[in-house]
Amino acid sequence: MINLKKVLAGVMASAMMFSAVGCSMVEKTEEGIRKTVVAKVYGEKVTLGEIDDSLGGFFVKVKEQYGENYKENAEVMQYIAQQRLSVLDTAVQDRIFAAKAKELNIMPTDEELTAKADEKLTEMKAAYESEEKFKETLTMLGVTEEELVKDVKLSTISELVYDEVTKDVKPTEEDYKKYYEENKNSYTEKTNRVRPAHIVVKDEATAKEIIEKLNGGADFAELAAEYGTDATKDKGGDLDWVEYNSTQIDQTFLLAAKALEKGAYTPNPIHTQFGYHVIKCLDKEEYPVQAYDEVKDKVEAAVLKEQKDALWKETFTKWQEEADVKLYEEKLSE
């Protein structure tokens, strides 16, 4: 006699096994990958498909360059993961902006957003010789016009939220004068600049050895050729002119270079992420500071922006905590 309970149990076990295998197979399909959750914001899912849809033009460029089998290239997939992460960060922020725009009752209508996007698009196209040139630029950047319009709409929302949050920021005259006194070098008649040379080595002991040789009268350029570890070694370590307000150079290095008199070198090694530097000032140009009344408009604009940005950063950090943002970066390589 057949035991019906055992048969049913066996059928159910087989069904469950098949279901588990089936789920695994689905996850490996294109559609399964698109449904992969890469973040949660306010408990709502952000899928990989949403992120990839925002990168449509980018993927067209990737396929053109690496072919349809680009997924087999580990380096390309790593690059794609980086691009996805950048878009994901923006997508998370956009969801928070949208939620807050609704909460603050400042969310534009679809018609208003479309009108704003059309206006911005017209301005962008006007900067090019023709619409064809504009489209060529978008193609080169791997961006479609639809993606651009979407980005303009989202940025419109974020700008409205920023303006609403910071609308009551009003610096005082004391704030302006304090900022001016602390940043006088930003208000010179011309931009101050320095021309540093350096010898960068891997360890502090070697840098100190170089300084000892300089103290003994050795030539800086010759020591740069002998000890230098970067491309400037063959030109005496010369880094050419650097403006005092430059953000393109390590700030610890720049601070040390600005402090030197022409012809002087650092008495101690300067440590940065690149190694240990011995820095020499080949030349420098410093100009008179403009009077407060002459630059007051610039100072007011700088202080207003600084205070608004500080408030915005503080507010948005709180919003991120409220949104309970969760990122699953490991999923971006699928």
N, C-alpha and C positions, 0 to 999 in steps of 0.2 A: 504493500500500500504506500502510495506516495505521501510524504509528509509535506502538506501544503505550506506550513509555516516556514520550513527550511527553504523551500523553493522561492517563496516571496522574499525571504531574507537574502538569498543569493542574488535574486534579480535586483533588489534594492542596492546591494553592495556593488554590483556591477555598474548600475546606473550612476551611483555616486562616484565610482572610479572614473567612469567615462566623462562625467560632468567635470571632475577635477582636471582631467587631461584636456578636455575641451576648453576649459577656462584658460589653461596655460597656453593652448594653441592660439586662442583668440588674442591674448595679450601680445603675442608676437606678430600679429597681423598689423597692417598699416593703420586700420581703424582702431585696433586695440591700443596702439602706441599713441594715437591722437587723443584717446580718452584718458591717458595717464595724467594723474593729478600732480601738478608741480608746485602748487601753493594753495593756501586757504586764507581768505580775508573775510572777517566777520563770519567765519564758519562756512563761507561759500567757496566752491572749488574753482580753481583756475587750471585749465587743462593744457597739455602740450599742443593740442590742435589749435587752441586760441592763440598761443604764442607764435606758432609756425605760420598761421594765417596772417599775422602782422609782419612776417618776414618773407612774404610772397616774392617780392622783387629780388630779395637777397638770395633765395633759393634758385631763382632763375639764373642768376650770375654764377652761383656755385656749380650748377649743372653744365653751364656753358664752359666753365673752366676745367672742371674735373670729370665731366661725363655723368651718365646716369648711375654709374656704380660708385658715386662719391662716398657712399656710406661705408665702403670697404676700406677707406683711407682714414686711419686713426687720427692723423694730424688734422685733417679736414673736419672730422667729427668733434675734435676738441675745440676747434675754432667756432664751429656751429654752436656748441654748448656755451661758449663765451657770449656769442651774439644773443642766444636765447636768454641767458641770465640778464643781460642788459635790458632786453625787452620785458622780461618778467618783472624786474624792479620797477620799470615804468608802469606796467599794467597794474601792479599792486598799488602804486601811488594813485593812479587814475581812479581806481575803485574807491579809495579813501576820499579823493577829491569829490567824486560824484555823490557819495554818501553825505558828505558835509555840505555840499552845495544844496542838496535837498533839505537837510536839517536847518540850514541858515536861510532857507526860502529865497535863494538867489539862482537856482538852476534855470538856465535859459530854455526856451522852447526849442523843439527841433527846427522850426522855421528860423528862429534867431541864430542858432548855431550854423545852419546852412548858409544864411546870409553873411555871417562873419567869415566863414570859410571861403565863400566866393570872393569876398572883398580882399582877403589875404592872398588868395591865389592870383587875383588880378594884379596885385602889387608885385608879387614874385615874378610873374611873367613879364611885367613891364621893365624889369631889370635886365632882360635878355633881348638880343637883336630880333628874335622871332620866337613864336611858340614852338617851332621845330627845335630851336636851340635849347629851349627850356626842357622839352621832352628828352632831348639827347642827354642833358645833364642828369635828369632823373634816372634814365637808363644806366648811365655810368655809375651812379650812386647805388643802383640796385633798389630803387624806390618807385612804386607806381603812383599815379596821380590820385588813385583812390586811397592809398595808404597816407599820402600827404594830407588829403582833405580830412581824413579821420584824425590824424595827429593835430591838425589845426583846431578841430572841434574840441579835442581833449585839452589842449593847451589853453583854449579860451576859458574852459571851466576852471582850470587850475589858477589862471590869472585872476578870475573873479573871486575865487576863494581867498587867495593871497591878499587881494585888495581889501576884502571884507575884514579879514583877521587883523590887518595892520593899519586900518583906516584912522585909528585914534592915536597913533604914534606921533608925538609932537616934541622934538628935542628942544632944549632950552638954550639961551644964549651962552650960558655957562658950559653946556655940552660942546657947543661949537668951538669956543675958545680953548677948552681943554684939549680937544682933538687937534686943533691947529698947533698948539704948543708941542704936542707929542708926535706930530707928523710934519714938522717944518720942512724936512728934506723932500717932501712930496710937492712942495710949493715954491721951488726955486725958479729963477728966471728962465733957466734951461735945465734939462734933466741932468743931474749929476751922474757921472759914470767913472768907472775904474778899469784899467787894463792890467789884469793879473796874469802872472805866469805861475805855474806850479809843477812840483815833482810829486807824483802820487806813487806810493809804495804800499805793500801789503801789511807791514808790521811797524809798530812804533819805534822799535830799536833802530831799524834802518833809517827812518825819518830823522831820528836824533843824530845819527851818524852823519847824515847829510848836513844838518844844521851846524854840527861841529866843524865840518870842512868849510862851510861858508864863513863861520867865525874866524877860520884860519886864513881866509882870503881866496878860497876857491871860486871859480867862475860858475854862476848859476846855470847858464846854458849848457856848459860842459857836464855838469852834474846831472842835469835833466836827461841828456843823451845817454849817460852811463847808467843811471838808476831808474829813470821814468818807465812806467808800465802802461802808458796810454799813448794815443796817436800824437800827442803834443810833444813828445820827447825829442823828435827830430827838428823841432822849431823852437827849442829853448824853453818849452813848457808854455809858450804864449797862448793865452785863451782869447785874445782880442778884446775889444771893448765890451763891457758889461754895464748896463744901466743899474743904478742903485735900487730901482723898484722892480727889477726883473724877477719873474717867477720861474724862469727856465733853468735856473741854476740852484744848486743846494744852498739853502738859506744860511746854514752854519758857515759854509765856505765863503759866501758873499759877505757876511757880517765881518769875518776876519779880514777879508781883502779890503773892505771899505775903511777899516780902522788903520791901515798901513799908510805911512808917508811914502811919497815917491822914492823908489830906490831901496826901500826897507823890505825885510822879509820877516816872516813869523818866527819869534824866538822859541816857540814850542810847536810840535806837530798839531795839525788840525784834523780831527777824526770825523769822517762822514761815512755814509753807506758805501762809498767807493774805495775807501782805504784811509791811509794817513798821508796828509798833504803838507808839503812845505811850500808856502805861498810867498811870492815876491810881487810888489807893486811896481810895474814897469812905468805906469803913468796914471794920472787921475785928473779929472776936471770937475771942480765944484763951483757952483754959482750962487750969487746972493739970494737970500730968501725973500720972497715977495711979502709985502705988508698984509696984515690980516684983512683990511678993508678991500684990498685988490683982489683977493681970492675968496671972499666970503661966500659967494654963490656956490663955488666948487666945494667949499668946506661943508656948507649946509646940505648939499646933495649927498655928499659922502657920509655924513653923520646920520641923515635920515635913512639912507639905505642900510647902513650898519645896524641901526636900532630895529628897523623893520625886519631885517634878515634874522636878527637874534630872537625876536619875538616869534617869528615864523618857525624857526628851527625848534624852539621850545614847544610850541603848540603842536607842530606836526609829529614830534616825538611822542607826545601824549596820545595823539590820534592813532599812531601805529600800535601803541600798547592796547588801546581800546579795541582796535580791529583784530587783536590777537593774531597777527600775521605769522604764518608758518610757511617757510620755503623748503622745498624738497629738491635741492640743487642736484643731487645725485641722479635724478630722473631726467635731467636735461641732456644727457648723452645718449638717450634712446633713439 
